[in-house]
């Protein structure tokens, strides 16, 4: 009997250790969770429009946080103070100084594009090709983001705004910023998760988003910065490609 009790105690202890070692979500429900090649947990918070957040092993990254838009106050309860904040460009639905202040803590790193720095006079300026590391498991790189359609190029001129690539424990996430289909997308390399913007006339049409997704070929596509776009068209258009399209109404 004592031998059996010993076996049961060991099994219980091993079970407890296993449970404790499993990564636990930190963001509210309604976003996405991805497993890294090393079995880590990356969370994507699909907060609102172009505002998203990433969490991994206690590090929280906010991208383009805003406190108010379309007379709506954005609730960041549950998303935590940022270890790093990345701003893609200086438009009001992406650059919001009150949101930066609200989400910052001692030691928060702020990364901005050049035009955003000109407006708020704070942060580290990143331009296309600039890269670095937040932790030994999280790196980032600024990539191009701009309009190409005639009559739309003034919205996001080439060489001004950024998109960002995040390599988190071997999982590569592309947050495109405000862009259309651009040649640089074919040079991104391996991408696991792509967030592509789809509101007219400022970013992509559903058809352009489908084209961009086929170029990038991520395992998972999350359309964001949605506006009034019929995002079901994107899912339908990629149904036979093997790309898993995840739709989030919170990103309107």
N, C-alpha and C positions, 0 to 999 in steps of 0.2 A: 504493500500500500504506500509506504514512504517513497519507494522508487517511482510509483505512478505520480505522486504529488510533486516530486522533483521535476519530472518531465513536464507536467502541466505548468509549473511555475516558470520553467525555462521558456516554454512556448508562449506564455502570457507576457513575459519580459521581452521576448523577441518581437511579438506583435506590437507591444507598446513602443519599442524603438522604431519599428517600421512606420507606425502611425506618426510619430514625431518627426520622422525624416521626410515625410511627404510635404511638398510645398503647399502652402495654404493661400487661397485668394485674399487679396486685401481691398480690391475695388468693389463697389456695389454691383449687383447683378445687372445684366443688360449689355455687357461688352463681349469680348472674346478672350479665350485662353489658348495659348499655344505651348507645345512642348518642344524644348530645344533639343539638339542632337545629344546633349549630355543629360537629358531627362530633367532639366530645369523647367520652371513654369514662368512664362511671360504673359502678362495680362495687358490687354488693350482696353482702355476706357473710352467708349464712344460717347463723348459728352454732349457736344452740340456743334453742328455745322462743320467748321474747320478745326474745332478744338478737341484734341484727343490727348490721352495720357498713356504712358507705359510704366509697368512695374515689374521689377525682377530682383529677387533676393534683397528686399529692403530699399532698393534704389528706385525713386520715382521721377519720371521725366514727364513734363508737360510741354505740349506743342501748341502754340498759338492760343493760349487761354484768353477768354474774354469774360467780362462780368455781366454785360448787357448787350442784347442785340434784338432788333425788331420789337422793342419795348418789353422784352422778356429778360428777367434776371436769371443768370445761369447759376445753378446750385452745385458747388464743388464739395459739398459734404461727403465724406467718405473717400475722397481722392487724395488726401494727404498733402502735406507741404512738399514742395519740389526740391529734389537734389540738383536738378538741372531744368532750365526752361529754354526751349528753342523757338525762335520767331522766324517765320519764313519771309515776311515782308511787312511793309508799313501800313497796309490798309486797315481800317478800323475793325473789321471782323477777324483780324489776325494779330494786330498790335494793340494791346490794351494795358496801359501802365497800371491802373488799379488792380487788374487781375494779376499782374506780375508781382505787385506789392503784397496782395492777399496770399499768394501761394509761396512766397519766398520765406526763407528762414536763414539763420546764420549759416553761411557757407554755401548757399544756393548759387549755382553757376548759371549765368545768363548769356545765351548766344543769340546774336541778331545778324541780320544782313545790314549792309551799309546805310540804306535809307532809313531803316528803323533806328539805327544809332544816331543819325542826324536829328531825329525827332525827340528821342528820350535821353540822349547823351549818357547812356550806360550800356554795359554788356561788352562781350568780346565779339568783334566783327568777324564773320565767316563769309568767305566767297567761294565760288565753285572750285572744288578740288581740295579745300582745306579739310583736314581731318585731325582726330585726336581720340583720347580715351577718357572715359569717365571713371571706370574701374578696370580691374584686370580682365573682366569679362564683358565689358560694354565699350564699344567704340562707335564713333560717328564720323560721317563725311557729308559735307555740303555738296549738292549737285544742282545742275541747272533747272530752272523753272521759268517758262515764259510763254507768251502767246505767239501763234504763227499765222492765224487766219487774217486775211486782209480786212482792215477796218476794226480789228480787235487788238492789234499789237500795242496800242497805247495803254491798255489795261495792265499788262504785265510785260514791260519791255525786256528784251534779252539782256542778260548781265546784271539785272537788278535783284530779283528775288531768288530765294533758295528752295530746293527740296532737300530732304535729309535721308541718308541711309544709316540705319542703326544695325550693328552686328551685336547681338545679345546672346552670348554663350553659344555662338555658332548659328543662331537663327537671324536671318537678315530681313529687316523690315524697311520698306521704302515708303516714306511719307512725302508725297510728291509736291506739296504746296500748290499754288495756283499756276497751272500750266495747261498747255494743250499737248498733242503728240509732238515730240521733238526728237531729233536725231540722237541726242545724248541718251535716250532710253535704251537704245541697242547696246550701249557701252556700260550699263550698270553692273553687269555680271549676274551672278546667281541671286535671285530674290525669292524668299519664301512667302512673304506677305506684302502686298502692295495696297496702299491707300491712294486712290485716284480721284480727283475732283471733277464733278459733273454738273455745274450749273451754268446756264447760258445768260448773257453772252460772255461771261468772264472766264470760263474754263472750257471743259469739254462737253460735247454732245454725247449721248449714249453711244452713237456710232464711233466717235473718236475714242471713247473709253474702251470700247471693244477692241479697236485697232491697237491702242496702247497696251492693253492686257496681252494681246497676242504677241506683241514685240517683247515685252518683259517676261511673260510666261511664268507668273508666280504660281505657287501651289494654291494660294488663297488671295482673293481680291475683295477688298472692302471699299466700295464706292463711298465717298464722303464729300462734304461741301456741296450738299445736294440741291438746295434751292427747291424749285418746283419740278425737277426732273423726274420722269417716269423711270425709276431705276429697275423695274421688272424687265424692261427692254434689254438691259445689260445682262441680267441673269439668263434671259432667253437666248440672247445672241452668243453667249459663251457656253451654252448647255452641252455642246459636243466636243469641247476642247480639253476637258479634264481639269479646268480651273474652277475651284470651289468659290462661288460668289456668295458673300455674306452681306445681307441687306439690313441696315439699321436706320429706322425712321428718326431716331434721335439726332441723326447727323443732317437733318434738314437745315 
